[in-house]
Amino acid sequence: MPQGDKTACIVKKVYEDLQTNYMDLQYLKDRAILTPTNDVVDSINDYIVSLIPEQAKEYLSCDK
């Protein structure tokens, strides 16, 4: 199974109705996908962001 299919499958299972509930903080707090590496986290995050019907926003921070 290609990596993209695995990502789609797990996101669909964990975040059922994501497109309806992506603004519901409790819905998001109640779910998590644990991964062994940050590379996998980045891949899953990119996929989830692509599913959200609004334009993505990037917030930057700076530590002193």
N, C-alpha and C positions, 0 to 999 in steps of 0.2 A: 504494500500500500504506500503510495507516495506521501511524503511528509505533509504536504498541504491538505490531503484528505484526512490525515490523522488529526491535524489541528482543527479543521472544520468539524470533525466528528466530536471531539472533546468539548469544543466551545458550544456546539449545539446542545450537547447533553447538560453541561453545567449552566449555561446561560440561555435556557429556553425562553422564548419571547423577549430576547434582548432588545430588538428594535422597538418594542412597546414599552419596555421598562428601563431603558438605559438612563433615564433621568431620575429614577427612584433610588435614592441613596440606600434605603434599607435592603432593597433587592440586590444591589451591588455588594453591600457589606456582608450579606448572607452567603456569598459565593466566593470561591477561590480555586485557582488551578496552581498546583505546586509543580515546579519543574527543577531538574537537577542543575541546569546551567542558565546563565544570563542570556546566552544566545537563544535558547528556547523561549525564554520570557519575551525577548524582543520580537521574535517571530509571532508568538501568540498575540502580543499587544498590537502589533501591526495589523494582524488579521482582524482582531476585534474592532479596532478603530475603523477599518475599512467597512465594517457592517453598520456603523452608526450613521444615520441619515443626515447629520449636520456636519458642517465643515469643522475640521479639527483645529484646535488652538494649542499653541505651544507656549508654556510659561517657563521662563528662565529664572534661575536663582544664582546667587553668588555667596559663597561662604568666605568669611574673612579669616 
